[in-house]
Amino acid sequence: MPIETLSTFKAHGGTQGVYRHASETTSTDMVFSAYVPPHEEGAKLPVLWYLSGLTCTHANVTEKGEFRAACAEQGVILIAPDTSPRGQDVADDDGYDFGQGAGFYVDATRDPWAGHFRMRSYIEQDLPALIAAEFPMADLDRQSITGHSMGGHGALTIGLRNPGRFRSISAFSPIVAPSQCPWGDKALGGYLGDDRAAWREYDACALIEDGARVSELLVDQGDGDQFLTEQLKPELLAEACKAAGIDLTLRMQPGYDHSYYFISTFLPDHVAWHAARLKG
Amino acid sequence: MPIETLSTFKAHGGTQGVYRHASETTSTDMVFSAYVPPHEEGAKLPVLWYLSGLTCTHANVTEKGEFRAACAEQGVILIAPDTSPRGQDVADDDGYDFGQGAGFYVDATRDPWAGHFRMRSYIEQDLPALIAAEFPMADLDRQSITGHSMGGHGALTIGLRNPGRFRSISAFSPIVAPSQCPWGDKALGGYLGDDRAAWREYDACALIEDGARVSELLVDQGDGDQFLTEQLKPELLAEACKAAGIDLTLRMQPGYDHSYYFISTFLPDHVAWHAARLKG
């Protein structure tokens, strides 16, 4: 698993890098970014995963997320993977919400997606192994996860399925119940087929209904978000958490929309919230 | 002077907007961004101008500058103009460092530039008048100015020519002596002609040599900047300030380059530095 450095920049005392590697999981080259804050030689730093939303790559949060000052202050590495496999040989769809740029953090089981679209395994296994091998300062015994929109769905579902791996889970404007919204219907139906039972491990609310448990969740959601009522439906997560006894902090942020202007306002907060749990 | 709102986003409690207006100075439509931090009804807020560098528009700093948290904390408006007039009817050049995107904050006197390329007057007169008319919370009795690279040159020269207008002046990686570097030779020669005496009011070091005085300047410069020795030459500004008795704080930042990863690391610092002088 060799890794290629595409760029590095000094920022907020640390190093913002972009890297490429050949993934055995997706059978494609994959690009991700990693911010490593300033640290003493030999120090081990906790890792916060940030999963991005529809149409995004690693670059959106890397350029617009405003997380580096907080990561430098807290001593937290932030890793931002891509949202799907990409390439001319990779299947795609004309919609912005399916295919390349829209991997939905699932392992697809239907053709033509099943070969490359394995973002669940990529995030759960492939990329962490690469990080452990290539970033010696990364302490993979201390991981947390967050994400935005489709990536919020990814953070919640990957976090709920792997409660021992993550100290804490948060999300921005997540798709909390893809089985109950048009984006999810299209993506889960397309990648997994019509058997909705197979969708449940990719649906945060269904996972909780089926017994997945974590102690707490933090969610920020703009009340001016254009996707709030049709796609995101945070009230479904609130109901599921209430029934399961999960301590959900759902902050409806007045006047904020779905953009990186919203994310960048609160991402430093999330970094500090995770850091408190990663260092506790 | 009507103004058209192209977009607004809530961010860090305030409003990040992008606006277009028909400029009588450049005889083109001009776009700029303004961040207005949260404030009480009727409050008057000081204004920090941020002038951008070669190839940039308002968008670079607006998306990547990481200034809004500091502006919200300090109660400072940040305005980011474009770097030149633009349009199909506006003269241009194949180089990235001349023509559209490279106005150099001069009033051009040579054809085909003289008609539209009047960025000095646009920044000194036209846009402040528009801001005064359209942003009632902006207190134009309290202004400061900063900028990056070509925009650092703009901030220094506009600031030095208008010491009564600006409470404070800072810059990132500025072109401190365009008369003594290839970028400046090309731009000032192209916009103003061969008479180098006419260049001096567009050269920070020459302005200081010719008697322009301010009490202090703040400059951040990455020592890993690829343009440091050929184009930027901060030592020339240090010499000019020393001879003139201007208190220059020149911070050579180790390992930083010319990018927005550098700017975004220190722009919050500059916001706070200006705010202390704007509120003093």
Interface residues (C-beta under 8 A of the other chain):
Chain A: F9 K10 A11 H12 G13 Q16 E63 K64 E66 R68 A69 G222 G224 G255 Y256 D257 S259 Y260 Y261 F262 S264 T265 P268
Chain B: F9 K10 A11 H12 G13 Q16 E63 K64 E66 R68 A69 G222 G224 G255 Y256 D257 S259 Y260 Y261 F262 S264 T265 P268
